[in-house]
Amino acid sequence: MGGPDPAGRTARHGRAGRLGLAPESRRAAVRRADRDGRARGRRTYRELGSNAARLANALHGLGVRPGDRVALMAGDRAEALEAYMACAFGGFTAVHVNDRLRAGEVQAIVDDADVRAFLHTDSRTEVAEAIAGPGILVSAGREPARGALRYADLLAGASDRLPEPGPGGFPAVIGYTSGTTGDAKGVVVEDATLARIIRHMPFHYRLAPGGGCAFTGTFSFVAGLWGVILPHLYLGGTLSFMAGLTPDAWVDAMIRERSAFTYVPSPLAPAFVAEVRRRPEVLGTLRAVLHSASALPPGPGSRPRPRVTPARLRPAGRTSRTVVGKSRTVSVVCFLA
């Protein structure tokens, strides 16, 4: 596999362009906040593109081919994004695995999706070690699973030149539900569908190019990938992982990062509103707040203006017909004047 250097031209490389690598390649793409909200670790667009190309080439060298399925069970870290981009570069289908599932549930997904390779981050090492079937196991982090290839070693030994575009026609992502209402159900997201969602959501959320996103959600749920993460990267924004922060650290980090968008889970809504009232300077850049899950508690902000965006997707394997999208009871966006 080989091709032109990714720097500055990644956005025009077939499926990779649909994942939104910004032309400003030295701009910060991903930051991860520590418990006190301070930035800990970052990736520029150039680094994301280079590492993703290296991983795609490394997997190809191990026998993974366009159309093969690569399972990703990753925490909130830059390697997760690099892995999704690597799948796009290599023409592989990314199989999203909720990292909160137990070993038996993960095994069912691996079997159902006919996974060729499996990548995990170190918070789920025990589960990865219990999985049988994938011929290739990759560990990202300091706690590799027994018999696994180290993520850093794979990148170090591979080229960062973009792979030649594959034949195409393969699904981009297979996302599985959390399994709270029964067996986890898979949804095949075709390449064109993913592109439409990523391109539409910035209009839905009124995102500005280059805006900062304070992402308090997690990679556990695949909808966050196409609903929040990739649309921001598509516009050259900076994604800051802030899951687990207290409301004061969260708002403090948003002020420092000049965040224009954030996600507010229902249980944190009252504390978030109180903190914003205490620190109104956050409203200098904040333009939109996404709320989803259960209903908002009574009080100010409980009646935001809803937007409805359904997207019907084709089911995969043992599934039921599934509609993924936004509804009045599931997800609303509040725009701030």
N, C-alpha and C positions, 0 to 999 in steps of 0.2 A: 504494500500500500504506500502511496506517496502522492504528493501534489504540491500546490503552491503554499507558501508560508502563510499561516493564519493571520498574522498581525495586520490589522487594519482592513482585511478583506473577508473576515469570517462571516459577516452578515450577508454576504452574497452566495454562500455555499449551500445551495439546496435547502435541505431540512434544517441545517444549522441556522440559517437566516431566520427561520420561524421561531427559534428559541431566543432571538433578540440580542445577540452580542452587539454591543454598541461600537460605533466607529471610533469613539474616544477611548482607545484601548487602555490608556493608563488611568482612566477614571476608576474610582473604587466601585466595585460591583456588589460586594458582600462584606459585611462586618458582623461580628458576633459580640454581643454585649455580655460582660461579666455580671455577677449577681448584683453589684452596685451600679450597674448601668454603664460602666466604662467599657470602651471598645477593647475587645480582645481578639486579635487576629483579623485579617482582612484579605481580600483577593481583588485584584484589579481585573478589568475585562481581558486584558492581555494574558494575565496569569490563568484565568478561567479557560480561555480558549486554548492556550498552550497545554495545560494539564489535561483538558478533555481530549485533545488530539492525541496526546501521548497514551491515554488510557484506551482510546479506540484502537490505536495501532497495536498496543500490547495485547488486547483481547483478540484482535484479528490474528496476531502471531500465535496465539494459543488455540486457534481453530474456530473462533466465533465468526460467523458469516452474516451478511445482511439477511434480515428476516429471523435470525435466531433470537431467542428471548433471554434477556438478562434481568434477573430479579434484583431489586434494590431495596434493602431494609436499612434505612439510614436515619440518623438523628439530624438535629438542626446544625449542620455544618457545611462548609463550602464543598467538601468532597461529594456531598449528595448532589449538588448542582452540577459539578464536574462530571459525575457519572451519568446524569440525564443527558447532558450535552454530548458526552462520548457516545451514547446510544444513537443520538441524532447524527453525529458525524459518521459513525460506522454503519448506519442503516439498521441497527439492532432495535428490537422492540423492548422498551423498558417495562418491566413488570413491577408495579409499585406494591410493596408489602408493608402494611402497617406495623411499625416497630413495637407496638404494644401487644401484639398477638403472642400466644403461647406456641411452643414448638410444634405441637400437633396441628394447630391451625395453620402455621406457616408451611408445614409439610403438605397439607392439603392444597394450598395455593401452588406450591412448587410442582406438585404432581399434575394439577389441573392445567397449569399454563405450559407444561412441558419445557421447563427452564433449562437452558444450556449452561449459564453461569450465574453465580450468586455473590453479590457484594453486600457487606454489612459494615457498620461502624462499631466501635468497641463496646458500646453500652449493651449490645445484644450478642456478645460472644458465645454465651452458653447456648442460646437458641440456635445460632449458626452451627455449632458443633453437633447438635442433635439432628440436623437435617441431612437426609440421604437423597441422592439423585443427581444434583448438578455436578457435572464433571469438573467444573472450575469454581473454586471458592476463594474470594478475595476479602481481606480484612483491612479496613482503613482505621488507623488509630494505634494506640499503644498496647492493646490487648488482642493480638491476633488469635483466631481460632486454630485449634490443632490441625495441621496439614494445610493451612491456608497460605496463599500467596500474599505478601505484604503489598499494600497499595503503593507506598512510596517506592518500593523496589521496582514495581512494574513501570512506574512513571520514569524512574531514573534510567531504565534500560531501553526506552522507546523513543521514537522520533516525535517531534512536535509538529511535523508537517501534516497538513490536513489529508486524511484519506481521500482517495478518489471516490466521487459519488457512486453509490451502489445503484442497482437496477430500479429501486423504488417499489412502491405498491404495497409495502408492509405497514402494519399498524405502528403508530408512534408510541402509544402507551396502553398498557392494560392495567387499569386501576381496580383494586379490590376493596370492598367495603370493610368496615371494622368487625362485622359478624355479630353485632349486638342483637340482631333479630333472627339469628339462625346462621347457617353456613355463610362464610364470606362470599359475596357475589362479585364477579368480574365484569368490567365494562371495557370493551375495545374502543379506543379513541383513535379514529383514523387520522392520518397525517393532515388531511385537508380540514377536518373538524378542529383539530388542535390549533391550526393556523387561524381559523376563523375566530375561535374563542380568544386567543391571545390578542388578535387585532381589534376585537370588539370591546374587550373589557376596559381599555383606557378611555373609551368614549363613555361607557357605562359609569365608570368611576370619576370621569372628568380629570384624568391624570395629566399632569404637565410633563413634557420631556425633561429627563434628568432629575425628577423629583425623588425625594427620599421616602422609603417605606419602613415604618416601624412594625415589623411582623411579629406579633405575639402568638401566632398560631404555630403549628409544628408540621414537619414532614410526615407525621403519622397519617394524615388524611390527604389523599391525593388531590382533592378539589382545591386545596391551597396552592398546588403547583400551577395549574392552569388558570385559577381564579385570581391569584394575587402575585405570586412570585414571577412567573414568566412575563406577564403583561408589564410589570415594572422594568424588567431587564430589557424588554422589547423597546422601551422608550429611553434606554440608557440611564435608568435610575439606580439608586444605591439601596440595596436591601439590607436591613439591619435585623438580625435575629434577636428578639427580646423576650422569648418565652420564659416564664418563671420569675420575671422581675416583679418586685412590689410596685404598686401604682406610683409611688413617689420616685423610685428609681427609673421607672418606665417613662414618665413625663419628663424627668430630668434629662434622660438620654435623648428623648425626642427634641428637646430644646437645643441640645448640643449638636445633634445630627441634622437639625432643621427639617424634620420629617413633615411631609405633606399628607401622609396617609397612614392610618393605623387600623388595626382590627381589635374590637372590644368584645370579648366573650361576656355573656349575660352576668355571670357571678361577679365580674369585676366592674360592671358598668357604674354602679353607684360610687365606688371608690375612685374610679377614673374621673367621673364628672366632678367630684369634690376636689380632686387634685388639680384639674384644669382650672377650676374657679380660684384655687389658691395660687396657681402659676399661670395666669392668663397670657403670659408672653408666648406660650406654646402656640397660641392661635395666630401668631404672626406668620407662620408657615403652614399650619395644619389646615387642609382644605376638605378632606373627606374622612369619615369614620365608618367602617364596615362593622355591622353587628350581625351575628348569626347564632344559631342554636335555639335555645328556649326564649320565651317572650321576655322583653325588657321589664325590669321591676317598675312599678308605678313611680311617676315623678317626672321631672324635666327631661326631655330627650326621649321619652317613651313612645312618641308618635312620629318617628322620622319618616321622611318621604320615601316610599318604596319604589324600587324598579324591578320589573319582572323580565327575566331572561332565560327561558327554557332552552335546553339543547338536548335533543334526543340522540342517544348513542347506541351503537350496536352491542348486544351482550356477548360475552365470551364464555365458553365452556359451560359449567353447571351454573347457569344464571337465570334470572327472571328478566323480563323487559324492564329497563331502568331508564328513568329520566333524571338527568343531572342538570341542575340549573338553580335559579333564584326564585323564591316564591315569597308571598307576603308573610308567611308564618315561619320561614326558614332564614331568610337573609334580607337585610335592608341596608341601604346606604344613606347616611345623613350628610348632606352637603352643608358646609359652613359658609356663611356670608362673609 
